[in-house]
Amino acid sequence: MHSTYEMLRQLADSWGLLAMLITFLVLALWPFRPGAQKRNHDAATMIFKDENDGE
C-alpha cells in the first residue's frame, strides 16, 4: 500500500510535468498567433506615442 505522499509525488512527476509543459508552450506561443500582430505592434510602440498624437 502506497502512502499519500508517494501517490502525490508520482502524480506530480508525470501529470504535473505535462501540465507545466503545456502551459509553457501556450504562453510562449501566444504572441505569435495570427490575430496578434497589430496588438503586439501597438504595445511595442506605445511608449513612443505622445499624448497629443492624433489630435
N, C-alpha and C positions, 0 to 999 in steps of 0.2 A: 504494500500500500504506500502510495506517494504522499508526501506532505503537501500542504497548500503552497508553501514556498517553492517547492520543486515544480509543481504544476504551473504556477505563475511565471517562474523563470523560463520554463520551456516555451510557454506561450509568448513571452516577450522576445525570446531568442528567435522564434520563427515568424509569427504573425506581426510582432512589433517591428521587426526589421523591414518586413514587406510594407507595412503601413508608412513607415518613415521614408522609405524609398519612393513610394508612390506620391507622398506629399511633397517631397523634394522635387521630383520631376514635374509635377503640376505647377509648383511655384516658380521653378526655373524656366519653364517654357511658356508661362502665362503672358509675358510681354511680347512674345513672338507670334501670338495668334493673329489671324488675318485682319480683324477689325480694329486692332490696337495701334496701328501706325500713326494715325493722326493724334490720338491721345498721348502717345509717347513723345511725339514731336512737340506738342503743346507743353507738356510737362518739362521737357528738356530746355525749352527756350523761354519759359515763364519768367525766369529771373532777369532776362534782358529787356522785358517789356516795361514801359513807363506807364504811370497812372493815366497820362493824358493821351496815350496811343489810341487811335481810332475815334477821337472826338473832334 
